[in-house]
Every structure is written in C-alpha cells, then in structure tokens.
Amino acid sequence: MKYNFDEIIDRRGTESVKWDAVSERWGRNDLLPMWVADMDFRTPSFVMNALRKRLEHEVLGYTFACEEWYTSIINWLQSRHGWKVKREELTFMPGIVRGLAFAIQCFTEKGDKVMVMPPVYHPFFLVTEKNKREVVYSPLVLRDGQYYIDFDRFRKDIQGCKLLILSNPHNPGGRVWTREELEQIAEICYESKTLVISDEIHADLTLPPYQHITFALVSEKARQNSLVFMSPSKAFNMPGLASSYCIIENKEICRCFQEYMEASELSEGHLFAYLSVAAAYSNGTEWLDQVLAYIQSNIDFTDAFLSEYIPNIKMIRPQASYLVFLDCRTLGLNQKELVDLFVDGAHLALNDGTMFGKEGEGFMRLNVACPRSVLEKALKQLKKACDNR
C-alpha cells in the first residue's frame, strides 16, 4: 500500500499542543508551528481501525494488557532490533517522561545526583530538578557537524551520580550512538555504580544507513545495569495515547521498579494504550519504512535549501528522527534576536535551542515531519526574514 504524506491535514481545533497552543505560548496566532515533536501526517489507518473496532463494543469498562500487547512488543524488538526479551521483563508506563519521574523516585533519594548530557531533551533535567535531585551536566562536544561524548569529562562527571539519563538516539541532535560509544558508557557507569536509563523513544526513527543499537545489548554490564524506555508513539504518531514501556533484564532492578509502579497504581494503562501498541507493531513495518523515506527526503530538502539560500544557517543532519537542530551562530545574533528573527521575521514557531540547556544557545530546533509543501513554505519564510536583515 502506498501512503500519502503530502496530504494537508488541518489539526486546528483539536486541542493540539503543536497548533492550538501557539497563541498561548507566543501571544499570537499567525505563526506556522514547527516545534512540538509529533507529525502532521495521519496516524496510521491500522491503528485507527483497531481503536474503531473496539469502540463498536459500547462498554468501556476496566481493562488489562491484552496478550497482543506483550507478543507484539516481543516480536517487534526481535525483528527490528535483534533483541530477545521476555514477557516478565516488560513494564507498562504511561509515557516516557512520567517513566523518568518514576525511575528517579524509585532508584534515588532527594539530593542524589543525576547526570545528563546537554544539549538534551529538557524534561531530563526539569523532571530531575522538580523531584529535588541534583542535576550534573556533562556537555556533549559539537565537532564536524555532529555531537560527540567527551569521555574524559564524562568519566569525571559521572562519579557520585546515582543515575545517568541517556538520550539514545539523541534529541535534539539526532545522533545515533555507536556500539563503541555505548560500550564505554556501560563500562564507566558500571564501575561508578551509576544506573543507566536509556530513553530510546526515537529508536524506530533511525534513518538509513544508520542502525540503532539498544543500550542493553552492547555488553553484559549494560544489560545488568540499565532500564530501556521505548514506545511506538513517535514512530507511529500517536503520542496522545500515552503508551510506553520499560524493559529491564536485571531481575532485581526489574522487581524493584515493578513493585514501585504497582504500589502507586501506575503500571496499568487505559483501554486504547494497549490496543494501539499491538496494532502499530503488528502491522507497521511498511508504513514505517515509507514515512522514514519521506522524512529523509524532507531532511535532504532542508539541507539543500539552507545551503543554497541561507548558508549562514547550518543544520546538524539527524541520523535519527525528524527533528533538525539548526546552527544559527554564524548569523551573529544573540538568542533573543535569533528567536525574534524566527518569530517576528519568519512567522515560525520553533523550539528555542536554549530550552535544551545553555549549550543550545545559537540554535533552533525544526520539526520536518510535515508535508513537503508546508516545509517549503516555512523555509521560504525564513529565507525572506534573513534577506530582510
């Protein structure tokens, strides 16, 4: 089946954060939203059909995880990532960020140190701070258009940290960490007795020829010292269903986390949380391959457009996901001026790079998971704003 990703879908009036919260956030409603990390493509028909079918039975009573929820995850991880997991190693979570909060509460105490590597997805440090833990920042290094880990600094910064929250693949830079890099992280964290939470929500959006490597698979030390968070929500455009899961192979760590989740009544999902995951993983291979090809073509288009028309803005080419971190430092603007250029000049709503940490100064994050015509319109508006400067 050929899927149509060029279709324009009006999402306004659906309580969409991406579209309907623009006026509240920016104080105006004339901006083209290219910020929140969801797609402007239709949620796949096989997911929607599964939900519609369930709604034909007009009793929405209490529910539990269907057998297909387990088998679809197990089969998907085996076929897509070469990872053999067991049913008892799976724990439902009502969202990745909520899962981070639960893990922080479960495995650390107030005042404990938690390390992140900025620029990075901002809830990593915001959730840590709100739970009264100390955030340790170990910045990544931008070199030759990609982010790298400074392992000399990493080894020093990790000392005394109870947790490392790893973005794998990286958000906002889109970096797919190599096996060697992940092995080093695993070795160092095992030595320092630092538990690793590997957020792999963008794993299924890894772009060819790159290959996502699950953290728990790189070594025995990684397997015994990690929680891996995953979800089909990004890859199949259904984040509103708040359905994620955690895989923990270490039996004691798994027992501890599952007991915490059960004690707080957090380990059970709503009716559609289970059905949507089963539908996505059981039917989604063809759709996902097509959407990845479309996203890759949008990334190529963005790269070519910037190179030809706005050479002072350089994109960090993502190796995974539809999020493009734009390096705008050559424009010579301070961050306020840069944001004003995008908002007042280009009439675009993007993520301010500094929301990912002070290392994001001079950057803006662009979401290219939209029809090509929308992306082209946005880039032309940006070109016009830069020309007017």
C-alpha positions in Angstrom: 0.0 0.0 0.0 1.2 3.5 -0.9 0.7 6.0 1.9 0.2 9.7 1.2 2.3 12.0 3.3 1.7 15.1 1.1 -1.8 15.4 2.4 -2.6 18.6 4.3 -4.5 17.9 7.5 -6.0 20.8 9.4 -5.2 20.0 13.1 -6.5 23.3 14.5 -9.4 23.0 16.9 -8.4 19.5 18.2 -6.6 20.8 21.3 -3.3 20.1 19.5 -0.4 21.4 21.5 1.6 22.0 18.4 -1.1 24.0 16.6 -3.6 25.3 19.2 -1.2 26.2 21.9 0.8 28.6 19.7 -1.2 31.7 20.6 -0.8 30.9 24.4 2.9 30.3 24.1 3.9 33.1 21.7 1.0 35.5 22.2 0.0 35.4 18.6 -1.7 33.0 16.2 0.0 33.9 12.9 2.9 31.5 13.3 3.5 28.3 11.4 4.2 25.7 14.1 7.3 23.6 13.5 8.1 22.8 17.1 6.3 20.0 19.2 7.7 16.5 18.3 4.7 15.0 16.7 4.0 14.5 13.0 1.4 16.3 10.8 0.7 13.0 9.0 -2.3 10.9 9.7 -1.9 8.3 12.4 -1.7 5.0 10.5 -5.0 3.5 9.4 -4.3 0.2 11.1 -4.0 1.9 14.5 -7.2 3.9 13.9 -9.1 0.8 12.7 -8.1 -1.1 15.8 -9.5 1.7 18.0 -12.7 2.0 16.0 -13.3 -1.7 16.1 -13.0 -1.7 19.9 -15.5 1.2 20.1 -18.1 -0.9 18.3 -18.5 -2.6 21.6 -20.2 0.1 23.6 -19.0 -0.8 27.1 -15.7 0.9 28.0 -15.1 -0.9 31.3 -11.9 -1.7 33.2 -9.3 -3.4 31.1 -5.9 -5.1 31.3 -3.0 -5.6 28.9 -4.1 -7.8 26.0 -1.9 -10.7 25.1 -1.1 -9.0 21.8 0.4 -6.1 23.7 3.1 -8.5 25.0 3.6 -10.5 21.9 3.7 -7.5 19.5 6.4 -5.8 21.6 8.4 -9.0 21.9 8.2 -9.7 18.1 8.9 -6.1 17.2 12.1 -5.9 19.3 13.3 -9.2 17.9 12.7 -8.4 14.3 13.5 -4.7 14.3 16.3 -4.6 16.9 17.6 -8.2 17.2 16.6 -8.1 20.9 15.1 -11.2 22.6 13.1 -10.0 25.6 10.9 -11.9 28.0 7.4 -11.1 28.9 8.3 -10.6 32.6 10.9 -8.0 31.7 8.2 -5.7 30.3 6.6 -2.9 32.4 3.9 -0.6 31.1 4.5 3.1 31.6 2.0 6.0 30.9 4.6 8.0 28.9 8.4 8.2 28.8 8.7 11.4 30.8 6.4 10.1 33.5 8.6 6.9 33.4 11.7 9.1 34.1 10.0 10.6 37.1 9.0 7.2 38.4 12.5 5.8 38.0 14.1 8.8 39.7 11.7 8.4 42.6 12.3 4.6 42.7 16.1 4.5 42.5 17.3 7.8 44.1 16.7 9.9 47.1 16.3 13.7 47.4 19.7 15.3 46.9 21.1 12.5 44.9 23.0 13.3 41.7 21.6 12.5 38.2 23.7 13.2 35.1 22.5 14.4 31.7 24.4 15.3 28.6 23.3 18.7 27.2 22.1 19.9 24.9 19.4 17.4 25.5 15.7 16.9 25.8 14.7 19.3 28.5 12.5 17.1 30.7 15.6 15.1 31.6 16.8 17.9 33.8 13.4 19.6 34.6 11.9 16.4 36.0 15.1 15.7 38.0 15.1 19.2 39.5 11.4 19.1 40.3 12.0 15.8 42.2 14.6 17.6 44.3 17.6 15.8 42.9 20.8 17.4 41.8 21.5 17.6 38.1 25.0 17.1 36.9 25.6 18.4 33.4 28.3 16.8 31.2 28.0 18.6 27.9 28.4 17.0 24.5 31.0 18.3 22.1 30.0 19.6 18.6 32.6 18.6 16.1 32.4 18.5 12.3 28.6 18.9 12.4 27.8 16.1 14.9 27.7 15.7 18.6 30.3 13.5 20.4 30.8 12.5 24.0 33.9 13.9 25.8 34.7 10.7 27.7 37.5 12.2 29.8 35.0 14.7 31.2 32.2 12.0 31.3 34.3 9.8 33.5 34.9 12.6 35.9 31.3 13.9 35.9 29.7 10.6 36.5 31.4 10.0 39.8 28.9 10.0 42.6 25.9 10.0 40.3 23.1 7.5 41.0 21.6 7.8 37.6 22.5 8.7 34.0 19.7 9.6 31.7 20.9 8.8 28.2 19.1 10.0 25.0 19.6 7.2 22.6 19.3 8.3 19.8 20.0 11.8 20.8 17.4 14.6 20.9 17.8 17.3 19.7 20.9 16.5 17.7 19.7 13.3 16.1 22.9 11.4 16.8 22.9 7.6 16.7 25.5 6.5 19.2 27.9 3.8 18.0 28.4 0.5 19.7 31.8 1.6 20.9 30.4 4.7 22.5 27.7 2.8 24.2 30.2 0.2 25.4 32.3 2.9 27.0 29.2 4.4 28.7 28.3 1.0 30.0 31.8 0.3 31.3 32.2 3.6 33.1 28.7 3.6 34.6 29.1 0.0 35.9 32.4 1.0 37.6 30.9 4.1 39.1 27.7 2.2 40.2 25.6 4.5 38.2 22.3 3.1 36.9 21.6 4.0 33.2 18.2 4.9 31.9 18.3 4.7 28.1 15.5 6.7 26.5 15.1 5.0 23.1 11.8 6.6 22.0 13.4 7.7 18.7 14.9 4.3 18.0 12.4 3.3 15.3 13.0 6.6 13.5 16.7 5.8 12.8 17.5 6.7 9.2 19.4 4.5 6.8 22.2 3.8 6.6 22.5 4.2 10.4 21.4 1.4 12.7 20.1 1.9 16.2 21.8 -0.1 18.9 19.9 -0.8 22.1 21.9 0.1 25.1 21.2 -3.2 26.9 22.7 -5.2 24.0 26.2 -3.8 23.9 27.6 -5.7 26.9 26.7 -7.8 29.9 27.4 -4.8 32.1 25.0 -2.7 30.1 22.3 -5.4 30.3 22.7 -5.8 34.1 22.8 -2.0 34.8 20.0 -0.4 32.7 16.4 0.4 32.1 15.5 0.9 28.5 12.5 3.1 27.8 10.6 2.6 24.5 7.4 3.5 22.8 5.8 3.4 19.3 4.3 6.9 20.0 6.9 8.9 17.9 7.4 6.4 15.1 3.6 5.9 14.5 2.4 9.4 15.5 0.2 8.6 18.5 1.8 10.3 21.5 -1.6 11.4 22.7 -2.3 7.8 23.8 0.5 7.9 26.4 1.6 4.3 25.9 5.2 3.4 26.6 7.1 0.5 28.2 10.2 -0.3 30.0 12.5 -3.3 29.5 14.7 -4.4 32.4 16.7 -7.6 32.2 18.3 -7.4 35.7 15.8 -9.3 37.8 16.4 -7.3 41.0 16.2 -3.9 39.3 13.1 -5.1 37.4 11.4 -6.3 40.6 12.1 -3.1 42.4 10.7 -0.9 39.6 7.6 -3.1 39.1 6.9 -3.1 42.8 7.2 0.7 42.8 4.8 1.1 39.8 2.3 -1.4 41.3 2.3 0.3 44.7 1.5 3.6 43.1 -1.1 2.1 40.8 0.9 3.3 37.8 1.5 0.0 36.0 -1.8 -0.3 34.1 -2.8 1.6 31.0 -6.1 2.7 29.6 -8.1 0.8 27.1 -6.5 2.2 24.0 -2.9 2.3 25.3 -2.6 -1.5 24.8 -4.6 -1.8 21.6 -2.7 0.9 19.8 0.7 -0.6 20.6 -0.4 -4.0 19.4 -1.8 -2.6 16.2 1.3 -0.5 15.4 3.8 -3.2 16.0 1.8 -6.0 14.3 1.1 -4.0 11.1 3.5 -1.1 11.0 6.6 -2.2 9.0 5.5 -1.0 5.6 4.1 2.3 6.9 7.2 3.0 8.9 9.6 2.3 6.0 7.6 4.7 3.9 7.4 7.5 6.5 11.2 7.2 7.1 11.8 7.6 3.4 9.6 10.7 3.3 11.3 12.2 6.4 14.7 11.5 4.8 13.7 13.4 1.7 12.5 16.3 3.8 15.8 16.4 5.6 17.6 16.4 2.2 15.4 19.2 1.0 16.1 21.3 4.1 19.8 20.7 3.8 19.8 21.7 0.1 17.6 24.8 0.7 19.7 26.1 3.6 23.0 25.5 1.6 21.7 27.4 -1.4 19.6 30.2 0.1 20.6 30.6 3.8 24.2 29.4 4.1 24.6 31.1 7.5 22.3 28.6 9.0 23.7 25.1 9.0 21.7 22.1 10.1 23.1 19.2 12.2 22.0 16.4 9.9 20.0 13.9 12.1 20.9 10.3 11.9 17.5 9.5 13.6 14.2 11.3 13.9 12.5 14.2 12.1 14.0 16.8 14.4 16.6 19.1 12.9 18.9 21.2 15.1 19.7 24.4 13.3 23.1 26.0 14.0 22.4 29.7 13.5 25.6 31.1 15.3 27.1 32.4 12.1 24.2 34.9 11.9 25.9 36.8 14.7 22.7 37.3 16.8 22.2 36.9 20.5 19.5 34.4 21.5 16.7 36.9 21.8 17.5 38.4 18.4 17.6 34.9 17.0 14.2 34.0 18.4 12.8 37.3 17.2 14.1 36.6 13.7 12.2 33.3 13.6 9.0 34.6 15.3 8.7 38.2 14.2 10.6 37.9 10.9 9.8 34.5 9.6 6.5 33.9 11.5 7.6 30.5 12.6 7.2 28.7 15.9 10.3 26.6 16.6 11.9 25.4 19.8 14.4 27.8 21.2 17.7 25.9 21.4 18.4 27.1 25.0 15.5 25.0 26.3 17.8 22.1 25.8 20.5 23.7 28.0 22.8 26.7 27.7 24.7 24.7 25.2 21.8 25.2 22.8 22.5 29.0 22.6 22.6 30.0 18.9 20.4 27.0 17.9 16.8 26.4 17.0 15.0 23.1 16.6 12.9 22.4 13.5 10.3 19.6 13.1 10.3 18.4 9.4 7.6 15.7 9.9 5.1 17.6 7.8 4.0 17.7 4.1 6.7 19.0 1.8 4.7 22.0 0.8 4.5 23.1 4.4 8.2 22.6 4.9 8.9 24.6 1.7 6.6 27.4 2.9 8.4 27.6 6.2 11.9 27.7 4.7 10.9 30.4 2.2 9.5 32.5 5.1 12.8 32.0 6.9 14.8 33.0 3.8 12.7 36.1 3.4 13.3 37.1 7.0 17.1 36.5 6.7 17.2 38.5 3.4 15.3 41.4 5.1 18.0 41.6 7.8 
